[in-house]
């Protein structure tokens, strides 16, 4: 028996959709692939809803599934030819910091995903480690190196 029902699941997915998409796009750099990753993640989460231990951890649980799915698609696409025109695949969302977002998107994937989860999605270092299946020390060093790269590019 799941800790949340179908209606609650649907509501929580809707509430977190932009965050899921932002993470998937941050990993994949491609609108269609990000949408596919999020769709697959929602489907997998629904199928595995019984494995969710606490309703309060739903957001981190969904982000973990989305990150895993996006990385799976990323690995698959790495074997295929790269995207020709990135402009055609930019995300639908924009915020007041879209210039910073553009710079974040230039980071290596390992730095990009921790920067997105930490600064955009406000996850703790411990939560990021759990989402990405890496040690907290690794999260800290990737954050440090990612911030250092951002500083260099911004100055």
Buried (B, 14 or more C-beta within 10 A) or exposed (E): EBBBEEEBBEEBBEEBEBBBBBBBBBBBBBBEBBBBBBEBBBEBBEEEBEEBEEBEBBBBBBBBBBBBBBBEBBEEBEEEEEBEEEEEBBBEEEEEEEEBBEBBBEBEBBBBBBBBBBBBBEBEBEBBBBBBEBEBEBBBBBBEBBBEBBEEEEE
